[in-house]
């Protein structure tokens, strides 16, 4: 991907580029993309039914400045969705759901995007600090039961995950760069309302994003700025043990096949002479030796793919349909730094999502794109980029996280698309995704929907957080809910 570029050989200069990459991971795209001969196209718009409060422009996903001036934006935008409940006024990067051994269901979410941000407000409004625990027994009357404020939970960045098999809630301290990998492990299996701290150790090595083998025995940390992927043995949660650290990969989210032997790596790229990060992609790795607990395990890359309009690969969520394996991959932000470190925010590719066939791990293939009209380069006009929240790369109209309600033939996908809020897509035809619903509640400065959504299929609902309007429970309506498992 991209033209041939100079290799960084001077160690001091390389360290500078690495530092710049770390500092821009959250605040803007960092990849130099090639010319796109066939730009990806937006999906068909949702048809909004009874009770909807749809967007006011003919540009899918846009919240115009005029709506903030008139006050319309603060009323929110809904399409085949209804607000059920809300908590707090802030949120970070993960919204997680877990049901414990006694049938109690809880939500976990990180309460801030950056350490130090929102501290005073969260203390005053009752949200509190760190990771928030909510009793979701009655989603319409959610109750906060705890704040987790151990080192990693105060700032897990994008690493917070819960393992459904073992009931372990894990996070690694992470910042814009890659904070020292303090790893916190909590047991939520017996009473999710009151997580029990099992250990706080330095076994994470470096923090930023993460991954969890489905069996819950191995937690992986992705230290993007440190070029590390670290496998941590959680067989004994009170005594995490580093199994191996792979270097040389600027990894974002790490997700796994059902048997834990194949890892899907959102590769952010690598530094070069004229770009912060170059050659981003989705990589497929064989991690069977780690899963088997072989002595001195080694992992190996077996496949790789990139695509037109690539920006910063964020994560790739696996699912299956009709005997084939897929991942729902999402890019974040834009290609903010291009050739020669020139900032060209308006004309840079905007991250969206896509479905990739990984049935043959050696030859992953992009099947379709999931984008809104507001993501298209031709629509990134001066007027659109003057909408509140769009002038900064951390805001804007782009994707950040997507999820599916089940790995087994999901019909729906949910994506947090920052300024466009929560977007719901019908992916039952993997080659032709269609938008079917959305929910967006901007603040005065615009929406900041950044979190991985969680699914509550039993209540026809999706949970997510917005950095400026808090935790939301959103119910699907007008027949969209019928697509849930």
C-alpha atoms as one frame of an Amber mdcrd trajectory, in Angstrom:
protein
   0.000   0.000   0.000   1.403   3.389  -0.924   4.446   4.421  -2.882   7.956
   3.282  -2.005   9.335   5.410   0.824  12.671   5.932   2.528  13.505   3.690
   5.459  14.351   5.364   8.743  17.854   4.375   9.755  18.873   7.083  12.187
  17.851   5.875  15.694  17.081   9.365  17.033  14.915  10.184  14.048  13.154
   6.845  14.338  12.362   7.539  17.988  10.942  10.912  17.009   8.669   9.340
  14.416   7.531   6.696  16.897   6.717   9.390  19.446   4.760  11.343  16.863
   2.867   8.213  15.913   1.960   7.584  19.536   0.837  11.149  20.073  -1.428
  11.088  17.039  -3.024   7.667  17.509  -5.966   9.255  19.319  -5.996  12.718
  17.820  -5.870  11.970  14.146  -5.133   9.600  11.343  -1.524   8.723  10.853
  -1.216   6.807   7.638  -0.066   7.691   4.143  -2.492   5.994   1.769  -2.073
   5.371  -1.910  -4.256   6.854  -4.609  -7.623   5.093  -4.592  -8.623   3.976
  -8.097 -12.070   2.807  -6.932 -13.220   4.684  -3.825 -15.585   2.669  -1.600
 -19.217   3.757  -1.738 -21.755   4.468   1.044 -24.439   1.961   1.974 -28.132
   2.656   1.238 -29.814   4.940   3.761 -32.191   3.722   6.451 -35.930   4.060
   5.930 -37.171   5.617   9.166 -40.514   4.434  10.538 -43.044   5.622  13.070
 -41.709   7.588  16.029 -38.422   8.440  14.376 -36.760  11.847  14.541 -34.564
  11.646  11.438 -31.582  13.677  10.315 -32.457  16.993   8.698 -30.147  17.028
   5.671 -29.950  14.840   2.593 -26.376  13.879   3.512 -26.461  10.579   5.415
 -24.782  10.919   8.813 -24.470  14.715   8.907 -25.454  16.976  11.822 -25.254
  20.506  10.370 -24.192  23.669  12.129 -27.637  25.144  11.496 -29.185  22.467
  13.735 -26.961  23.512  16.625 -27.843  27.163  16.073 -31.578  26.414  16.073
 -31.391  23.937  18.979 -32.614  21.019  16.857 -29.383  19.036  17.342 -29.810
  18.858  21.115 -33.154  17.075  20.623 -31.255  14.197  19.050 -31.740  12.147
  15.902 -33.410   8.750  15.869 -34.333   6.305  13.153 -36.114   3.116  14.197
 -34.696   3.564  17.706 -35.987   4.739  21.085 -34.000   5.991  24.084 -34.542
   3.722  27.103 -32.044   4.965  29.701 -28.923   7.028  30.151 -26.146   7.342
  32.728 -23.581  10.096  33.216 -22.353  12.598  30.678 -19.062  11.070  29.525
 -17.697   7.851  28.099 -14.637   6.324  26.545 -13.909   3.459  24.189 -15.618
   0.296  25.419 -19.158  -0.639  26.437 -19.314  -4.243  27.676 -22.110  -6.583
  28.780 -21.885  -9.651  31.014 -24.367 -11.958  32.785 -23.020 -13.652  35.909
 -23.598 -17.137  37.356 -26.750 -15.995  39.153 -28.316 -14.411  36.093 -27.536
 -10.782  36.932 -26.584  -8.636  33.955 -24.115  -5.759  34.204 -22.613  -3.100
  31.988 -19.011  -1.927  32.223 -17.727   1.217  30.559 -14.654   3.416  30.817
 -15.712   6.894  31.861 -13.268   9.098  29.991 -11.321   9.321  26.762  -8.126
  10.625  28.397  -6.690  10.530  31.896  -7.417  13.864  33.559 -10.277  14.731
  31.225 -13.758  15.075  32.794 -12.481  14.384  36.335 -14.240  17.287  38.037
 -17.457  16.840  36.091 -17.588  13.107  36.720 -17.101  13.584  40.432 -19.828
  16.226  40.577 -22.421  14.440  38.439 -22.126  11.066  40.133 -20.448   9.202
  37.296 -17.242   8.836  39.278 -13.836   7.856  37.942 -12.384   4.835  36.201
 -14.545   2.007  34.919 -18.230   2.336  35.799 -20.233  -0.758  36.776 -24.002
  -0.697  36.200 -26.629  -3.200  37.353 -28.736  -3.710  34.225 -31.330  -6.082
  35.705 -33.913  -3.517  34.619 -32.326  -1.618  31.704 -34.845   1.199  32.112
 -33.810   1.651  35.751 -30.081   1.029  35.654 -28.167   1.360  38.926 -24.493
   2.196  39.394 -22.942  -0.305  41.786 -19.204   0.405  41.609 -16.347   2.437
  40.195 -13.147   0.532  39.485 -10.234   2.881  40.170  -7.207   0.609  40.272
  -4.327   1.846  38.048  -5.347   0.236  34.759  -9.037   0.926  35.269  -8.421
   4.615  35.762  -7.132   4.771  32.185  -7.600   1.529  30.225  -7.701   3.506
  26.965  -9.003   0.967  24.389  -7.926  -2.204  26.207 -10.946  -2.971  28.419
 -12.493  -6.390  27.673 -14.669  -8.956  29.461 -14.355 -12.668  28.748 -17.735
 -14.396  28.570 -16.361 -17.898  29.241 -14.605 -17.180  32.536 -16.106 -13.896
  33.689 -12.827 -11.976  33.766 -12.792  -8.205  33.276  -9.328  -7.026  32.231
  -7.709  -3.750  31.241  -4.223  -2.336  30.716  -3.146   1.174  31.568  -2.859
   3.026  28.272  -2.446   6.596  27.094  -1.855   8.464  23.866   1.606   6.951
  23.768   1.591   3.554  25.448   1.651   3.697  29.207   3.574   1.084  31.186
   1.435  -2.013  30.980  -0.141  -2.186  34.412  -2.652  -4.985  33.978  -5.712
  -5.280  36.252  -7.708  -8.506  36.405 -11.158  -8.642  38.016 -13.470 -11.598
  38.564 -17.094 -10.739  37.709 -18.355 -14.314  37.329 -20.152 -14.635  40.684
 -21.469 -11.110  41.149 -20.926  -8.760  38.231 -22.225  -5.849  40.320 -19.217
  -6.099  42.628 -16.101  -7.048  40.649 -13.355  -8.696  42.746  -9.809  -7.535
  42.074  -7.631 -10.573  41.453  -4.334  -8.909  40.565  -2.550  -5.712  39.537
   0.760  -6.427  37.810   3.154  -5.086  35.194   2.568  -8.114  32.979   0.891
  -6.052  30.251   4.318  -4.701  29.125   2.770  -1.731  27.236  -0.838  -0.621
  26.939  -3.174   0.679  24.253  -5.587  -1.934  22.780  -5.941  -5.642  23.525
  -7.483  -9.028  22.780  -8.873 -12.025  24.666  -8.688 -15.652  23.534 -12.281
 -16.991  23.643 -11.441 -19.571  26.323 -10.327 -16.762  28.646  -6.928 -18.282
  29.338  -4.835 -15.775  27.361  -5.105 -11.985  27.372  -3.114 -10.103  24.745
  -1.969  -6.512  25.067  -1.206  -4.329  22.052   1.329  -1.635  22.896   1.015
   0.342  19.665   3.736   2.928  20.235   6.085   0.302  21.628   5.629  -2.023
  18.638   4.631  -4.887  20.940   2.025  -7.640  21.216   2.215  -9.487  24.523
   0.485 -12.745  25.470  -0.375 -13.052  29.176  -1.380 -16.363  30.751  -4.463
 -15.861  32.980  -4.931 -19.511  33.921  -4.419 -18.267  37.466  -5.892 -14.728
  37.492  -4.095 -13.906  40.737  -0.747 -14.627  39.073  -0.648 -13.400  35.461
   2.376 -14.679  33.586   3.940 -13.277  30.417   4.195 -16.012  27.792   5.852
 -14.023  25.008   6.215 -10.559  23.496   6.295 -10.030  19.741   8.007  -6.841
  18.580   7.912  -4.876  15.357   4.121  -4.663  14.877   2.188  -1.441  15.477
  -0.939  -3.326  16.484  -4.329  -1.998  17.433  -7.178  -4.374  18.317  -6.470
  -8.125  18.453  -9.329 -10.583  17.923  -9.375 -14.375  17.643 -10.934 -17.348
  15.918 -13.229 -19.519  18.026 -10.404 -21.919  18.897  -8.010 -19.084  19.782
  -5.377 -20.291  17.332  -5.792 -17.532  14.721  -5.369 -13.855  15.580  -6.739
 -10.990  13.493  -4.461  -7.974  13.926  -5.490  -4.435  13.051  -2.065  -3.359
  11.819  -1.645   0.404  12.042   1.426   0.376   9.806   5.073   1.192  10.362
   7.138   4.409  10.419   8.864   5.499   7.239  10.871   8.484   6.093   7.915
  10.489   4.847   4.942   9.184   6.795   4.089   8.709  10.457   2.763   5.210
   9.726   2.938   3.480   6.380   1.369   0.296   4.936  -1.565  -0.305   7.327
  -3.540  -3.520   6.863  -5.421  -6.399   8.388  -2.998  -9.168   9.282  -3.779
 -12.799  10.112  -1.413 -14.542  12.557  -0.995 -18.154  13.630  -0.798 -18.139
  17.456  -1.358 -21.873  17.984   1.881 -22.350  19.918   0.725 -19.798  22.497
  -2.688 -21.423  22.735  -1.001 -24.819  23.231   1.384 -23.387  25.849   4.438
 -24.565  23.969   7.758 -23.654  25.636   9.154 -20.441  24.108   6.185 -20.089
  21.757   6.494 -18.350  18.401   3.779 -16.700  16.359   3.791 -16.050  12.611
   1.944 -13.904  10.102   0.146 -16.034   7.508  -1.988 -13.532   5.596  -2.553
  -9.816   4.999  -4.860  -7.472   3.092  -5.356  -3.724   2.649  -8.009  -1.728
   0.749  -8.700   1.573  -1.014  -9.284   4.471   1.386  -7.546   2.759   4.301
  -6.848   4.957   7.322  -6.129   3.541  10.820  -7.272  -0.080  11.248  -8.912
  -0.291  14.676 -10.230  -3.818  15.203 -11.703  -6.779  13.294 -14.589  -8.666
  14.946 -14.993 -12.284  13.742 -18.283 -13.876  12.684 -19.507 -16.780  10.527
 -22.162 -17.201   7.851 -23.033 -20.019   5.470 -19.914 -21.997   6.310 -17.527
 -19.085   5.765 -15.486 -17.005   8.205 -15.561 -13.207   8.158 -14.354 -10.260
  10.182 -16.100  -6.914  10.518 -13.122  -4.559  10.351 -13.340  -0.867  11.218
 -10.913   1.986  10.554 -10.794   5.062  12.731 -10.292   8.718  11.808  -8.585
   9.924   8.651  -5.296   9.689   6.838  -4.351  12.933   8.566  -0.612  12.948
   7.867   0.230  12.224   4.257   3.333  12.518   2.127   6.035  14.621   3.785
   3.953  14.971   6.982   1.653  17.443   5.231  -1.641  17.983   7.041  -4.520
  17.739   4.564  -7.512  16.871   6.728 -10.169  17.731   4.152  -8.830  15.618
   1.300  -7.665  12.607   3.312  -9.509   9.260   3.251 -11.975   8.787   6.099
 -12.077   5.520   8.004 -15.206   3.412   7.640 -15.890  -0.286   8.090 -15.853
  -3.340   5.866 -16.532  -7.065   5.802 -13.517  -9.246   5.023 -13.646 -12.949
   4.157 -10.968 -14.784   6.169 -12.070 -18.352   5.390  -8.661 -18.846   3.809
  -6.414 -17.081   6.348  -3.606 -16.859   3.820  -5.755 -14.860   1.399  -8.172
 -12.532   3.228 -10.463 -10.694   0.804 -12.560  -7.547   1.234 -16.206  -8.375
   0.464 -17.986  -5.060   1.027 -17.741  -1.611   2.618 -19.852  -0.023   5.349
 -19.771   3.760   4.994 -22.066   6.777   5.244 -22.423   9.517   2.647 -20.753
  11.973   5.029 -17.599   9.822   4.885 -17.110  10.350   1.179 -14.252  12.602
   0.157 -16.411  14.583  -2.260 -18.725  15.473   0.641 -15.969  16.788   2.909
 -16.677  20.370   1.906 -15.795  23.525   3.819 -19.415  23.740   4.964 -19.522
  20.168   6.274 -16.174  20.545   8.020 -17.526  23.597   9.850 -20.129  21.470
  11.667 -19.483  21.379  15.449 -16.969  18.729  16.429 -15.718  18.075  12.907
 -12.723  20.380  12.743 -10.564  18.172  14.983  -9.426  14.679  13.981 -10.572
  13.236  17.332 -14.041  14.355  16.303 -15.355  14.552  12.798 -17.412  12.179
  10.747 -15.651   8.836  10.839 -15.964   5.405  12.382 -14.310   4.148  15.557
 -15.708   0.778  16.757 -18.172  -1.810  15.462 -19.625  -4.983  16.972 -22.032
  -7.829  16.183 -24.551  -9.439  18.590 -23.311 -12.976  17.913 -20.577 -14.717
  15.968 -23.080 -17.164  14.506 -24.655 -15.565  11.404 -25.445 -12.092  12.789
 -27.950 -10.082  10.769 -27.069  -6.761  12.401 -23.929  -4.769  13.137 -23.634
  -1.651  15.273 -20.971   1.011  14.773 -20.039   4.083  16.787 -19.340   6.708
  14.148 -18.252   9.675  16.287 -20.139  12.735  14.972 -22.848  10.580  13.387
 -23.598   8.650  16.593 -24.649   4.999  16.799 -25.396   3.454  13.380 -27.076
   0.078  12.816 -26.581  -1.978   9.645 -28.218  -5.063   8.180 -25.332  -7.350
   7.202 -27.367 -10.482   6.444 -26.177 -10.103   2.855 -22.462  -9.674   3.452
 -21.922  -8.309  -0.037 -24.576  -5.583   0.293 -24.869  -4.067   3.801 -27.723
  -1.592   4.357 -28.231   0.965   7.113 -31.457   0.258   9.020 -31.357   2.465
  12.130 -29.421   5.130  14.019 -29.360   7.066  17.296 -27.405  10.278  17.851
 -27.600  12.635  20.829 -24.996  15.385  20.319 -23.897  17.836  22.960 -23.396
  21.514  22.158 -19.945  20.699  20.809 -21.098  17.790  18.653 -21.343  14.051
  19.195 -18.382  11.927  20.272 -19.533   8.323  19.809 -16.306   6.357  20.231
 -17.182   3.206  22.146 -17.532  -0.375  21.045 -21.299  -1.044  21.283 -22.709
  -3.888  23.402 -25.808  -5.911  22.542 -28.759  -6.791  24.777 -30.735  -8.932
  22.348 -33.201 -10.088  25.009 -34.387  -6.495  25.335 -34.021  -5.556  21.645
 -31.348  -3.071  22.655 -27.863  -1.759  22.007 -25.670  -0.017  24.588 -22.948
   2.505  23.794 -21.286   5.601  25.220 -20.742   9.059  23.797 -17.813  11.050
  25.170 -20.023  14.081  25.768 -23.436  12.586  26.582 -22.690   9.418  28.544
 -23.937   5.815  28.551 -27.062   5.069  26.487 -29.523   2.194  26.292 -31.147
   2.277  22.846 -34.036   0.017  21.836 -34.523  -0.990  18.196 -38.012  -0.503
  16.721 -40.147  -0.716  13.577 -39.118  -4.284  12.809 -35.355  -3.792  13.027
 -35.416  -5.661  16.342 -36.669  -8.739  14.494 -33.198  -9.122  13.001 -31.689
  -9.792  16.422 -30.822 -13.393  17.364
